[in-house]
Amino acid sequence: MQLNKIKLALGFAAAATMAMPMVASAAADQEKAMSNANNWAHPRGQHDNQAYSKLTQVNKGNVKNLKAAWTFATGVNRGHEGSPLVIGNMMYVHTAFPNNVYALDLNNDQKIVWSYFPKQDPSVQAVLCCDNVNRGLGFGDGMIFLQQNDGQLVALDAKTGAKKWDVSNVDPKVGATNTNAPHVIKDKVLTGCSGAEFGVRCFIAAYNIADGSLAWKAMSTGPDSEVLIGADFNKENPLYSALSVYEDVNGGNAMGGSFKKIPTDQLQGGVADLGVKTWLKPQAVKDGWQHGGGSVWGWWPYDAKTNLVYYGTGNPSVWNPDVRPGDNKWSMTVFARDLDTGMARWGMQMTPHDEWDYDGINEVILFDKGGKTYAWHHDRNGFAYTWTAAEGTLVAAEKVHPFVNWATDVDLKSGVPNKLAEHSTHQDYNTKGTCPAALGTKDQQPAAYSPKTGLIYSPLNHVCMTYEPVESKYVAGQPWVGATLTMFAGPDGVMGGFAAYDPMTNKKVWYNKEKFSAWGGA
């Protein structure tokens, strides 16, 4: 039990998770490691993203007795996000820029077995958003995978730290970087893209574990051929693929624009190439979708039964909504894709024509209920969503807290939120008292699910804002934000909370106030 005590005392993350069915793949060693509750071989412990531990040594009666067993100084004083990996007696620790990696022997006084120090251009830090963070490592096929901030995806020998291969994933010269953890699934390693605040057109990509060759890449915006959308996309829910969901899609009205929802029975569903057609003129730049943002940097679950991987896309570029009229698909979207081909099975945009920087990148959690698998997502826009995982049918969408005020509710057939005009934002107009603020009711701090209670446990931010879009010119490699904002505590008089939700209804079961935002995750 010594290893369990060490892991729980570290404070990086809760320890280990439930076992998933074995998947015949190059990453069979990852599956074997995940079947042992003493290991933490995945960024969220398990492919389902539940972050659930089967360990019982620490409980509510003795948790107060926990003490630090040891500490390890990484030598880097910027944001440390994501969990270290624990496989057998080894712990693999990552850092913020310059993304150093350490392999520690937990049975030998935390001896450094090997270390890896990337050679990155310091100028990369100037285009990182937000803070010089790195969200973790991946493991599989005897390798540790590191996604460097400069875009290099690196495979290291787990025993020696020797570099097996590396590949360039993004170009920092245009403002593209990486802050995500690589996700190893079967014979592939998945990675994303950051840079929406620089007008980068982002994507999710899969590389072959064996040699680092590109298996597929799916853009967040653009024609269906580049977003990897086929004829069977959203076949059970064609209204998710509607041409426009609001009447005044061109916005530009200081009294409120881009907010009046088109009646569900009048929506035109099943439309192709929405990643182009919903970026209407006049755009701040020609063909605005080519600089459309949609960053991908969260934690992505996988369902072996359907071979689907799930993830969210971030905000459209630029934050000023008046210069990018239209729904701006497929930013702010949760996608389900076939792991082998990358083709999208379903996708639903949660905040069409985003006006508040409500990134849709937060993690999706998979859970089973009544013999069926569901996908749950707490979005930054303040709503929690539950879909059937295979088809993407929306079964519940509720505010996580009453202070969310930019929309009243979400239509379950179309997924479209009913916006309120007084919180619509426009250039040179200061919209006041919008809740939540741009950091959302939850940002990257992850939630967890317990199969024992059937509840989701989620940290909360209780922060509101004033928001004023401003004119901003696109220059490659330079910040392209186009808005100013001021944030302040929400109406509860606190800045955070922690709550439990029934994921089948997304109704709150219990709620604790916190003085500050609950950034630690669950």
N, C-alpha and C positions, 0 to 999 in steps of 0.2 A: 504493500500500500504506500510505500515511500514515494513512488512516482506520482500517485494521485495527489498526495499532500503538496508536492512541489508545484504541480500544475495549478491547483486551486489557489495556492498562495501567491502565485505570480501576479494575478490581477489583470493580465492581458485579456483573457476571455474565459468563459465557462468551458469546462473540460471537454467531454467527448459525447458522442451521439449514437443514435440508433443505427443498426445495420440495415443496408439496402440489399436487394437481391444482387447476386454476383452478375457482372456483365463481362462476357468474354471480350477481352480487349487487350491492347498493349499496356493499359494501366491496371492490369489485374492486381498488381501489388498495392495500388491505392485502395481497391475494393477490399482486399484482405485486411489492410490496415484499418479501414473504416469499420470493419466488422468487430473490432476489439475496442471496447469502451474506454480503454486506457490511452487510446491514440486520439489525435486531432489532425487528420491527414487531408483536410479540405478547409478552405477559407472560412466556411460556416459549419464545419464539422461533418457534414453529410450532404449528399446531392440534393436533398429536399429543402435545404436552407433552414431547417427548424431550429438549429442551435439547441437541441435538447440533449441533456446528459442523463445517462442511465446510472451514473455513479451515485451512491447513497451515503458515503462516509460523512459528508458535510450536509447538514440539514438545518432547519430553522431554529432548532434548539441549541446547536453548538457553533453556528456560524460566527457568533460574537467572539469566539475563542481563536479565530484564525489570526495568525501572525506571519509576518514575512519570514520565509525560510532563507532566502538569499535575494540579491539583486544583481542585475547586470547592466552596466552603463554602456550604451551603444556609441557614445561620443558624438551623437547628432542631437541637436536641441530643437528641431522643428517637429511638426505634427507627426506623431506615430499612430497610424490608423491600421486596423486589421489585426488578426490574430497571428501569433507564431504557429508553426506546425510542430506537432509532437508525433514522432513515429518510433516506436520502441523506446530505446534509451536516449534518442537524439531529439533535440529541439532546434528548429531552424528559425532564426530571428532576422527580420528585415528592418531597414531604417528608412526615414525620409531621405530626400536628396543628400548625398549622392547614391542612395539605395544600396548601401553595404549589406552583405548577408553573412551571418555567423551560424556555424553548426556547433552546438554545445552538447557535451556528453553529460546527461543528467545523473549518471551513476558514478561520475568521477569528478565531483566538486565543480561541475559546470565548466569543465575544461573546454577551451576552444579547439575543436578538432580540425576545422578549416574555416577560412574566411574568404570572401570575394569582395573586391573593391573595384567597382566599375570606373572606367575612365570616361567621364562625361564632361562636355563643354559647360562651364559654369553659367553661360548665357542662357541655358535652358530654363534656369530659375525665373527669368524675367517673363516667361510666357506660361508659367504654371498657374493654374487656377483650381482651387484656392488654397494657398499655402503649398509648401514643397513636400507634399505627402506621397506615401505609397501604401496601398491598401492590402498588401500581403503577397504570399507566395503560393505556388502550386506544386503538387507532387504527383508523380506517376512514372512508370517504366524505369524506375531507378534513378530518376532525375528530379531536381528541384528547379522550378521555373520562376524566373524573375522578369517582370515587365518594368524596364527602366523608364524613368521620366522622359528621357530623350527619344523614346520610341523603340529602342532595341529590346526585342524579346529574346531572352537568354535561357538556354538549357544547361544546367550544371550537374555533374555527377554527384549524386546524393552522398556517396561515401568519401569522395576526395575533394569535391568542389571544382574539379577540372571542367573547363567549358567544353561542352559537346557540340553545340552549334548556337548561332545567333542570327537574327533576321531583323531588318528594319521595318517597323510597322507604321510609323508616321514621320512627318517632316517638321521639326520644330521651327524651321525658318518661316513657315507660313502660320505659326501659332499653334500647331498641333502637338500635343504631348500625350503622355499616358500616366494615369494615377491609379489604375485598377489592378486588382490581383488577377493573375492568369488562372483560368479554370480548366483543369484537366478532366476530360470526359472521354471514356473509351480510348480511341487512338488519336484524339485531337486535343489541342490546347487552344482555348478561346481567349481572345483579348479584345479590347475596345479602343476608344479614342476620346480624348478631351480637347476642348478648344472652341466651344460655342461662343465664348466671350471674345474670340478673335475671328469670327466669321468662318470657322473651319466646318466643312461638310463631313460629318462623322459617320461611324460605322461600327459593326461588330465583325470580327474576322476569326476564322478557324485555321490553324496550322497543323500539319501532320507531325505527330510526336517524333516519328522516326528520324526526320531530317530537316524539319522546319519549313518545308515547302507549303505554300498557300493552298488550302483545300477549298475555301470559299470566302467571299467578303460580301456583306449585305449593308448597303448604304442606308442612312436614316431618311434621306430625301432623294428625290429624283424619279426617273421613270421606273416602272415595275421591273424591267429587266435588270436594273442595278440595285433596287431594293430587294430583289429576289422574291417577287410576288407573282404567283401563277393563277391559273384559272380556278383552282379550288380554294383560294384564299377567302376567308370569312364566308364560306358557303352556308353555314348555319345561321350567320348573323350579317346579312348583306348591308344592313343599315350602318354598320361600322365603316363601310366603304362609300359613304355619301359624298357627293360633290361639294356641297356647302351645307352647314348646319345652322347658320345664323342668317337672318334676312339681310342685314346691312353689312355684308362681308367686307366692304371697303373702308369701314370705320371713318376716321377723320373728323368726327363730330364731337366737339368739346362738351356737348350736353349728354354724351353717351353714344357709343357706337359698337358694332360687332357684338351685340349682346342679345338681341331678340331671337329666340330659338324658333326655327321653322317647325311647324307641327310634325309629329313623327310620321303621320300617314301621308305627308307631302314630301318626305325626303326621297331623293333619287339615289338608291343604293346600287352596289355592285359596279361602281365606276372604276375604270382602269386609269393608271398613271396619275393617281391623286398626289403623288409626291412632286408633281410638276403643276398640275391643274389647280391645286389649292394655294399656289403662290401667285396671287393676282397682281396686275399692274395698277398703279406704278410702284415698283420695288425700289428700295434704296440703291440696289445694284442690279444690273441686267441679269435676268434669270436668277432671282434671289435664292432659289433652292440650291444653287451651286455653292452658296455660302450659308447654308441653312441651319448649321448647328446640329442639334440632336445628339449630343455627347452620350457615350456609353461607358460608364465606369462603376457600376454597382456590383452586387453579388448575384450570380445567375444559377437558378436551380435546374435540375434535369430529371425527367421522368423516364425511366428505362422501359416502362410498359408501352409508351407511345413514341419513344425516341425523340421527344420534344425538349428543347431548352428554352427558358423564359428569361426575358430581360426588359428593361425600360430604357427609353430614350429621353434625352434632356431637352432644354429649352431651344426654341428657334432663335436664330440670329437675325436681327439685333434685338435688344430689350425694348426698343421703341416700336410698339405695334403698328403705328400709323404708316410706317414705311415698308411694311410687309403684309398688306391686306390679304385676307383669305384664311382658311383653317390651318395652313402651314403644316400639312401632313408630310412625313410621319414623325414629326417631333412630338414629344409629350405622350408617347405611345408605349403600351406593354405589348410585346410581340411573343409569339410562340413559334419556334422554327425547328425544322427537322435537322437533327445534329449532323447527319451524313451529307446532306445536300445544301443546307442553309435556306431552303425554301420556306417561306412564311406559311404557317398553317392558319393562324389568325392574328389579328392585331386590333387594338381599340385605343383610339386617341382620347385621353382623359381631359385635357384642357385645350380644346381647339382654339386657335388664334390666341395663344398665351399672351397675357398682358401684365404678368407679375413675376416672371422668372420662376414659375412653379415646376422645376425639373421633374420629369417622370422616372428618374433613375433609381429610386429606392427599390430594395430587394423584393422579389416575389417569394412567398413561402408556400410550399406544397403540403397538403394534408389530406387524409382520407376520412370520409364520413359516409356511412351507409353503403359501403362497397364502391364508392365513387371518389375520384381524386379531384380536389379543388385547388385553385390558385388564389392566394390572398396577397393584397398589396396595399400598404399605407402610403398614399401619395402625398407629396409636398403640398398639394392644393387643399389639404384638410379633409379629404374623403378617403375612406377605406373601401376597397373593392374586393369582391369575391366572384370568381368565374369558375365554371366547369373547366377543368384544365385541358381536356382534350379538344373541346369545341369552342371554348371562349365565350360561352353564354353567361351573361352577367346575371347573378342571382341576388346580389346585395350590394348597395352603395350608400353609405351613410356618413354624415359628418362625424369626425372623431371627437369633436367638442363643439358646444353650441356657439362659441365665439367666432367660428368660421362664417364670414359674412359676404364673400364675393359672389356666392351662388346660393340658391335655396335648396336645390336637390339635384339628383341625376336621373335622367330617363333610363329605365332598365332595358328598354328595347334598343335604343340607339347609343346609349352611353353618354349622351350629350348633357352637360350641366346647364341648368337654368341660371344664367348670369343675372346680376343686378346692375342696372345702369349706373347707379351712383358710385360703383367701384370700378367701372371701366376706366382705362387710362389712355391719355392722349398727349401728344407733343406739347410741351410748354404749359401743361395744365397739371396742377398739384392735387392729385387725388388723395384724400386724407382718410385715415382710420380703417384701412383695409386689413382684414385678418384672414389668414395668417400673413406674416411678412414673407419676403422672398426665400428665407431659409426654411419655410414650410412648418407645418405642425410636426413633421418629422423629416430630418435630412438623412445623412448617411448612417447615423447611429442605428444599428439594426434592431429589429424586433425578434421575438422567439415564440415558438409554439410548443405546448405540452400535450402529448397524446393522452396523458393521464387525466387532465382536466378538460381537454378539448378547447382550451382558450388560447388566444394570442395575447402576448404581453409586450406592450409597446411604449417606448419613451416618447415624450412630447416636448415640443417647444410652444410656449404661450407668448408669442411675440407678434405684434401688429406693425403697420408701417404707413408712412406717407410716401407716395411714388410719383415721380415726374419724369416722363420721357423727354429726351432732348435730341437735337440733331447731332448726328455722328457720321463721319465719313469712313468708308471701308478702305483700309490700307493693309495689304498682306503682312502678317507678322506683328501687327500693332493691335492693342486692345480696341475692341469694337463693342461697347456696351450700350451707350445711348440712353441712359437713364440715371437719375439720382434718387436716393431713397434714404429715409431715416426710420430706424426701428425703435420700438419701445414696448414695455411690458403690456400684456393683454389685460382684459377686463377683470380677471381673477386677482389681479394685484401680485401675481407671481410670474416668473418667466419660464416655468416648466412643469412637468408632471410625469406620472407613470401610471398606466392604466391597463386593465384586462378587458378583452373584447370577445364576444361570441362571434367567430368568423363566419357563421352561417347567416347571421343577421347584421353583423357589425355594430350591434348595440353594446354600450358600455356596461360591464359587469361591476367593476369597482374602479376607483380613481383616487390617486394620492397626489396632492399638490407638491411641487418642488420649488424652492426659492429661485433656482436657476434652471436653464435648459438642461434636460437629462441627456447629456452627450455621451454617456458611457455605454449605451446600448443594453441589450438583454441577452 
